[in-house]
Amino acid sequence: MLYYPSNFNNMSISNRLKNQHLLWRAAFGPMAENAANLDTMSQKELWNLLLKTSARTPEKINVAQNLVDGFLKGVKDLADLQKRELTKEQRKQIQQQSRADLKNLNIRWLEQMINSEAQLREKMSLFWHGHFACRVINSYYQQELLQVIRENALGNFRDMLRAVSKSASMLQFLSNQQNRKQHPNENFAREVMELFTMGRGNYSENDVKEAARAFTGWGFNIQGEFVFRRMVHDEGSKTVLGQTGNFDGDDIIDLLLKQKQTAIFITRKIYRYLVNDMVDVAKVEWLGNRFYQNGYDIKKLLEDIFTSDWFYDQRNIGTRIKSPVELLAGIRRLLPMELENDQAQLLFQRTLGQILFYPPNVAGWPGGKNWIDSSSLMLRLRIPQIITANEALDIRPKSDDDVMMGQMMEAGKKLREAAKGGTAKIEWDTVNRIFEKVPRENLLSAISTVVLQTRTEVSAVLLDKYLNKESRENYIKSAIINLMATPEYQLC
């Protein structure tokens, strides 16, 4: 159980703490190279820097080619694919390659979260990755969807919603390839309304049925390109959200965006992701109205949040549980390192319950207190030692077969074998420079301030028992690693 004491409200909030708060919410925490500058930089300067470094269109993370190209030259349509069935060996080969590519895509994107200057873009891309939760085995489709999300993460929600809705990954995941006139499939239309735009309870079942008719004909070819098949589209009149017309899928998206409830729903999710799980209804209403009036401009919504005084209020600092990906990225940003085996990061993700590109279901990861249970907390507390020392690891993955995709036993075996591969070589010289001007008597306090965001301080008397005092460098090393191994470090 993470503890929140009442005396935090009496504590002053330093400039450093505010800047670290911004970096944990708009990015993946402070980086060793610039951590020393956070005492003097203003929040406005830091925010402008985050905007500037994320302004450029991201380079695609390119790990996968279209998986069937080598087998099916000239095939343009899925219908043609059915006429030229792959052999059992070909299907197995494609699946194996796709799984390998997805692992590489995961690691490459995580490296961007850790090392890229475009911290704001990658942090919001992680949010949209959970909002537009999608799990398909085709690594090429997943790669293309990720690029759509990264390109639009700070742009316009309208553009992103349309592009995601027309991606092969989402159309396949939500079965719209099977959505045809006279036999409409409601899955895609339902999730677009419930999870991507308005939220449950703000539309009727008839709205879903009618919207599904409008999305008939939306599909993709074997290259993953959007295709509108007019022959299977329902041309009849539909009534959705009180409006009647011969609607197609684009018309439905426009209708959903005209509903202010969509802006409120998206704003509420972003507020919980960036500010606090405990939603301030009045603030979300104000932000949502601004988001709507600004034409769904994501960057303007973020500016309204991160440049406000209330964002830096005491009640919002150190109150949010880090997701597993945030935890791993944050450790590696403060401790620049070279891992012996990148694959160990996949095992940590699996055990902690957040594997990139494998959300538990269409609703994505629930977040908040759902990240913590007795087994995952124990592993969270041990990760700093696992990475920095070659210690035995004997913890089983979380027993959610949906997340594990039937591989729980295999993952458990690999995880126990991964201790050696999970260790790292850390650039301690870079870390030491953060504290080079700090007197010895103030060193522990300074380290705690950099590492922790929480309402409590770890007892200096207790911590002192576990610190290596042979040298200043060893003292810093042991203090950081032990502080990262506390419940307080799970919060940001």
BELNOR-V798154 format. One record per residue. N is the residue number from 0. RES is the residue in one small letter. PSI is psi in whole degrees, 0 to 359 (NA if undefined). Layout:
BEGIN
{{N	RES	PSI} {N	RES	PSI}}
END
This chain:
BEGIN
{{0	m	126} {1	l	136} {2	y	132} {3	y	103} {4	p	158} {5	s	342} {6	n	357} {7	f	326} {8	n	342} {9	n	355} {10	m	145} {11	s	152} {12	i	114} {13	s	163} {14	n	321} {15	r	314} {16	l	320} {17	k	317} {18	n	320} {19	q	324} {20	h	314} {21	l	319} {22	l	328} {23	w	330} {24	r	321} {25	a	357} {26	a	202} {27	f	35} {28	g	168} {29	p	148} {30	m	145} {31	a	320} {32	e	329} {33	n	7} {34	a	328} {35	a	338} {36	n	355} {37	l	348} {38	d	329} {39	t	335} {40	m	140} {41	s	160} {42	q	325} {43	k	318} {44	e	317} {45	l	318} {46	w	315} {47	n	325} {48	l	319} {49	l	320} {50	l	314} {51	k	315} {52	t	346} {53	s	10} {54	a	329} {55	r	145} {56	t	130} {57	p	143} {58	e	138} {59	k	139} {60	i	102} {61	n	100} {62	v	345} {63	a	137} {64	q	167} {65	n	120} {66	l	340} {67	v	359} {68	d	320} {69	g	339} {70	f	333} {71	l	64} {72	k	130} {73	g	352} {74	v	126} {75	k	346} {76	d	152} {77	l	331} {78	a	322} {79	d	325} {80	l	322} {81	q	333} {82	k	340} {83	r	73} {84	e	139} {85	l	150} {86	t	165} {87	k	320} {88	e	322} {89	q	317} {90	r	317} {91	k	319} {92	q	318} {93	i	317} {94	q	319} {95	q	317} {96	q	320} {97	s	318} {98	r	319} {99	a	319} {100	d	322} {101	l	322} {102	k	316} {103	n	321} {104	l	318} {105	n	307} {106	i	319} {107	r	320} {108	w	319} {109	l	322} {110	e	324} {111	q	319} {112	m	326} {113	i	313} {114	n	341} {115	s	144} {116	e	336} {117	a	59} {118	q	316} {119	l	316} {120	r	315} {121	e	326} {122	k	317} {123	m	331} {124	s	322} {125	l	321} {126	f	310} {127	w	331} {128	h	324} {129	g	326} {130	h	313} {131	f	59} {132	a	131} {133	c	131} {134	r	101} {135	v	154} {136	i	340} {137	n	107} {138	s	329} {139	y	316} {140	y	319} {141	q	320} {142	q	317} {143	e	321} {144	l	319} {145	l	319} {146	q	321} {147	v	315} {148	i	315} {149	r	323} {150	e	328} {151	n	2} {152	a	328} {153	l	13} {154	g	235} {155	n	129} {156	f	326} {157	r	312} {158	d	318} {159	m	316} {160	l	316} {161	r	315} {162	a	318} {163	v	318} {164	s	337} {165	k	7} {166	s	147} {167	a	323} {168	s	309} {169	m	320} {170	l	324} {171	q	313} {172	f	321} {173	l	17} {174	s	24} {175	n	348} {176	q	335} {177	q	9} {178	n	105} {179	r	154} {180	k	146} {181	q	343} {182	h	60} {183	p	141} {184	n	121} {185	e	354} {186	n	309} {187	f	309} {188	a	320} {189	r	313} {190	e	327} {191	v	321} {192	m	312} {193	e	319} {194	l	332} {195	f	336} {196	t	282} {197	m	330} {198	g	152} {199	r	142} {200	g	0} {201	n	16} {202	y	166} {203	s	166} {204	e	325} {205	n	326} {206	d	319} {207	v	313} {208	k	316} {209	e	322} {210	a	323} {211	a	322} {212	r	323} {213	a	329} {214	f	359} {215	t	141} {216	g	346} {217	w	123} {218	g	200} {219	f	156} {220	n	182} {221	i	340} {222	q	358} {223	g	15} {224	e	141} {225	f	137} {226	v	132} {227	f	114} {228	r	94} {229	r	329} {230	m	335} {231	v	11} {232	h	138} {233	d	111} {234	e	359} {235	g	169} {236	s	139} {237	k	152} {238	t	116} {239	v	127} {240	l	40} {241	g	359} {242	q	142} {243	t	136} {244	g	176} {245	n	71} {246	f	147} {247	d	186} {248	g	319} {249	d	323} {250	d	321} {251	i	318} {252	i	318} {253	d	318} {254	l	318} {255	l	322} {256	l	339} {257	k	342} {258	q	120} {259	k	336} {260	q	328} {261	t	315} {262	a	320} {263	i	317} {264	f	313} {265	i	317} {266	t	319} {267	r	317} {268	k	318} {269	i	322} {270	y	315} {271	r	328} {272	y	323} {273	l	335} {274	v	294} {275	n	139} {276	d	331} {277	m	104} {278	v	131} {279	d	104} {280	v	318} {281	a	319} {282	k	319} {283	v	321} {284	e	315} {285	w	313} {286	l	318} {287	g	319} {288	n	319} {289	r	317} {290	f	317} {291	y	313} {292	q	330} {293	n	14} {294	g	33} {295	y	36} {296	d	109} {297	i	318} {298	k	321} {299	k	324} {300	l	316} {301	l	321} {302	e	320} {303	d	325} {304	i	305} {305	f	345} {306	t	5} {307	s	153} {308	d	322} {309	w	337} {310	f	326} {311	y	15} {312	d	149} {313	q	325} {314	r	345} {315	n	353} {316	i	130} {317	g	30} {318	t	355} {319	r	131} {320	i	127} {321	k	139} {322	s	161} {323	p	319} {324	v	318} {325	e	319} {326	l	310} {327	l	315} {328	a	320} {329	g	319} {330	i	315} {331	r	337} {332	r	319} {333	l	331} {334	l	86} {335	p	129} {336	m	162} {337	e	116} {338	l	143} {339	e	325} {340	n	108} {341	d	331} {342	q	337} {343	a	331} {344	q	328} {345	l	323} {346	l	322} {347	f	316} {348	q	314} {349	r	315} {350	t	326} {351	l	348} {352	g	22} {353	q	95} {354	i	120} {355	l	135} {356	f	3} {357	y	63} {358	p	155} {359	p	331} {360	n	187} {361	v	341} {362	a	354} {363	g	193} {364	w	129} {365	p	333} {366	g	193} {367	g	223} {368	k	347} {369	n	341} {370	w	339} {371	i	125} {372	d	181} {373	s	319} {374	s	317} {375	s	326} {376	l	319} {377	m	318} {378	l	319} {379	r	317} {380	l	340} {381	r	345} {382	i	316} {383	p	319} {384	q	324} {385	i	317} {386	i	321} {387	t	353} {388	a	147} {389	n	78} {390	e	152} {391	a	145} {392	l	118} {393	d	65} {394	i	135} {395	r	150} {396	p	159} {397	k	137} {398	s	56} {399	d	98} {400	d	335} {401	d	318} {402	v	318} {403	m	344} {404	m	45} {405	g	10} {406	q	23} {407	m	315} {408	m	318} {409	e	318} {410	a	320} {411	g	319} {412	k	314} {413	k	322} {414	l	318} {415	r	337} {416	e	356} {417	a	0} {418	a	314} {419	k	317} {420	g	347} {421	g	354} {422	t	165} {423	a	158} {424	k	115} {425	i	139} {426	e	80} {427	w	335} {428	d	320} {429	t	320} {430	v	317} {431	n	328} {432	r	338} {433	i	325} {434	f	14} {435	e	336} {436	k	4} {437	v	126} {438	p	152} {439	r	321} {440	e	341} {441	n	5} {442	l	314} {443	l	319} {444	s	318} {445	a	318} {446	i	317} {447	s	320} {448	t	323} {449	v	321} {450	v	322} {451	l	147} {452	q	4} {453	t	172} {454	r	350} {455	t	160} {456	e	143} {457	v	137} {458	s	121} {459	a	325} {460	v	316} {461	l	314} {462	l	323} {463	d	332} {464	k	338} {465	y	6} {466	l	145} {467	n	115} {468	k	16} {469	e	329} {470	s	164} {471	r	319} {472	e	315} {473	n	326} {474	y	313} {475	i	314} {476	k	306} {477	s	326} {478	a	314} {479	i	312} {480	i	318} {481	n	324} {482	l	323} {483	m	343} {484	a	24} {485	t	157} {486	p	328} {487	e	326} {488	y	345} {489	q	350} {490	l	150} {491	c	NA}}
END
